[in-house]
């Protein structure tokens, strides 16, 4: 039996991936074009 443990040493790289993901999600969620759908649902 063999167990392998990998340590995440690249915290800087992980932080950059998380920041990039947050920026991309922000562009999707904060899209003014989607306000049209909210107006349609309200009427």
C-alpha positions, -999 to 999 in steps of 0.1 A, spaced: 0 0 0 13 35 -9 -1 69 2 9 101 -16 3 135 -1 7 166 -23 11 199 -6 -2 230 -22 28 253 -21 17 276 -49 -7 298 -28 0 327 -52 -11 307 -82 -42 295 -64 -50 330 -53 -47 342 -89 -70 315 -102 -96 324 -75 -93 361 -84 -97 354 -121 -128 333 -114 -143 360 -93 -137 386 -121 -153 363 -147 -183 356 -125 -187 393 -118 -188 400 -155 -216 375 -159 -237 384 -128 -233 422 -131 -245 424 -167 -269 453 -173 -283 435 -204 -300 410 -180 -321 438 -165 -345 434 -194 -355 400 -181 -362 414 -147 -384 441 -162 -403 414 -182 -408 393 -150 -421 423 -131 -448 431 -157 
